[in-house]
Amino acid sequence: MSSSISVPRSPPSPASVPTAHKKVKLATIDGDFAEPVQQASGSGSGSGSNPTAADGKVDNRKKNGKKESKQRSRRAPPIDEVLLHDLLSTLGWSELPKPSDPPSEAQTLGQRLWPKTAPAWKSSRGGKKAVEPVAAEENENKVEQPASSNDWGFTEAEFTVVALTSHGDGIAVYPVAPEKPQWAIIMPFTLPGDVVRAKVTRHQHYHSFADPLKIISSNPSASTFPIQTTRDDSLVGCKYFGTCAGCQYQSLPYEQQLALKRHVLVKAMKNFANLPSEQIPEVKETIPSPKQYNYRTKITPHFELPKALQTGKKGRQALNGAKKNNAASAAEAQAQEEQASNEQNEISAELDTPIGFEGKCKPGILDIEVCPIATEAIMNAMPAARAAVKQNIRSYKRGATLLLRDSLVPEVSAGGSSETEQKEAEKVDPVVDVPAGVMDEEEQGMNEGSTPEVAIATRRSSKGKTIDLGLSTDVKLKSPEEHVCVSVHSHTVTERVGDIIFQFPAGSFFQNNASILGPLTSFARDQIDKDSDEKKESYLVDAYCGSGLFSLTLAEHFTQVCGIEIDPNSIAYARHNALVNKISNATFHAGASESLFDTVTQSLAWPGDKTTLIVDPPRKGCDEGFLGQVVKFNPKRIVYVSCNVHTMARDVGQLVRNSNAGGAKGYKIDSLGAIDLFPQTHHTEGLCVLTREV
Ligand SMILES: C[S@@+](CC[C@H](N)C(=O)[O-])C[C@H]1O[C@@H](n2cnc3c(N)ncnc32)[C@H](O)[C@@H]1O
């Protein structure tokens, strides 16, 4: 990243919230290109169930009809709980003061900005006028502060970054004197030790969001943040870094990225496990990714159709044109002129349509031509995919999310994976027309609990349970291995983990960093190898099994394995993958873990003390009922793999507490760590092993 970043403002985004189990609709989390959730950054914290966000008072505005709804719409969204903890620890507070009861240090800023100055959290565009920016040269050797707190909204100022949020954004405090911070400023793409000129864009409860304009200086050794962060802009591998919401850490040495992820896990356990510190073991070093660029096997660039091209408006324009053409000849010339101008507008809109990912500070979609964290096959396919969209742009109604997925090429025909079909698959599917902004399902947790609609060659039995994929189970990979890019959701993708071949539909879940799958599955295998007697009689239940990643790579170590997965298509592919790899000790069950776990374990009658359970849930974590069933079944070991360390901390804490209730000996945390599934981003993939105390 250059030291001068031009990033004018931040769009709002939802947030990641671990909170309680049950009915709470958790915001989706993390860290893909839309960076929708974990970004509490310039784009703000978002939805969440933070009790401190509401002032706890009876809301009298309810009586005031229209006025009330106007005021309400101005209320800032509640603070994401993960961000809340980061703010509290940075400000040195135990809780965020209520607006009506600010601590004396926060009186000035707190009372004026929250909640009385209603427009304060509106964007600078629609909100209060910014105070005149001070000329850059005036700032030298002096820390700028607003003349009064009322002038502070949406101004530019210099801030010193003192910490990082779990979402990878810098936090500065105000006033700058660190003994008495009263307010926090959150800025994306900044690091502890940076002095940053930034434009404040939005205020929230005791914190504001700002967009960095220029890194004035960087002195990590002056920072008290526990993880060293040494800005090295020569490491940045992408021209969009600093504007694209996808990556946060490209300017950091890789070891420091790994240390930050470990730190996020440490904080998650401290803040969300609700366990005494002696029950939380030392968090291990983060397992690195063999590849730090060109690793990502799936990306989903998207676009929104410009207004001028959207069907309704276009139709109206055409209609208007026709009406004018029928009018008297005096009006005809003008009508034709207008029509020509409309057409001209449409053409330029067509040419300018950005196709890419969410911008970090600028609202809307950023046009992305290359994404260096994606695999080469995907990078090679991007120009054609983008060109196809532009060529067919008038066939879309509103916009679309494209799918670009890396696949190995099988030697022999295997349904959608034969060479000819792979060539077909490489064409961009022009008919997918979904709202732009719908991002990677797995990263946003959008496939949680739902059965995605897919159009693979399927045949359901009368009970609706069996799906015949019509794929050959004789799958051999081309040698040397070849990669292609698949862009049709229903087409079959092929992947290899060690000696095991996996196939799955391009649109369904599979881990998105192929280079990490060896270390990830080895980690799970190492947990089992600890007990030599397990080789005699041992069982594995793989809850949330997808297309069988853990069940099938670990099957040889167990007498029998079984997988449970909510997506019937993934289950169909898991069964297919067992056949492809000639694995005969694996069975798979379609349904929600919380509905099936009891039934499946009872019918299999595997003894808990000979059974290992792998749990790899979506971002929202496990259902509370499921955790209760697990404690009842009492497996000897639980390996929890998680794409959201905050919900993992919550679930693991609950398992430990519930199993130890009433003085019984239950589970203890045996090992805790993270694995780097997504280098350059803040995404932290957690690994936790629980064993029964004996
Ligand atoms: C993070 S993925 C892990 C998949 C697999 N373990 C892998 O690594 O490929 C989570 C999986 O859980 C599935 N899922 C979501 N909710 C579920 C539920 N309630 N019960 C069972 N599976 C569920 C999703 O369809 C998805 O395949």
The ligand as a Gaussian input file, in Angstrom:
#p B3LYP/6-31G(d) Opt

LIG

0 1
 C      -18.072000     -24.907000       7.337000
 S      -18.898000     -26.048000       6.342000
 C      -17.965000     -27.519000       6.664000
 C      -18.139000     -28.636000       5.663000
 C      -17.083000     -29.741000       5.729000
 N      -16.750000     -30.111000       7.065000
 C      -15.842000     -29.356000       4.957000
 O      -14.846000     -28.979000       5.594000
 O      -15.880000     -29.414000       3.722000
 C      -20.372000     -26.240000       7.206000
 C      -21.341000     -27.228000       6.604000
 O      -22.441000     -27.359000       7.496000
 C      -23.623000     -27.516000       6.739000
 N      -24.724000     -27.170000       7.650000
 C      -25.238000     -25.956000       7.925000
 N      -26.158000     -26.054000       8.883000
 C      -26.232000     -27.356000       9.241000
 C      -27.003000     -28.089000      10.204000
 N      -27.877000     -27.486000      10.974000
 N      -26.796000     -29.413000      10.301000
 C      -25.897000     -30.044000       9.504000
 N      -25.150000     -29.403000       8.566000
 C      -25.308000     -28.079000       8.447000
 C      -23.410000     -26.610000       5.544000
 O      -24.232000     -27.007000       4.462000
 C      -21.916000     -26.826000       5.265000
 O      -21.707000     -27.881000       4.368000

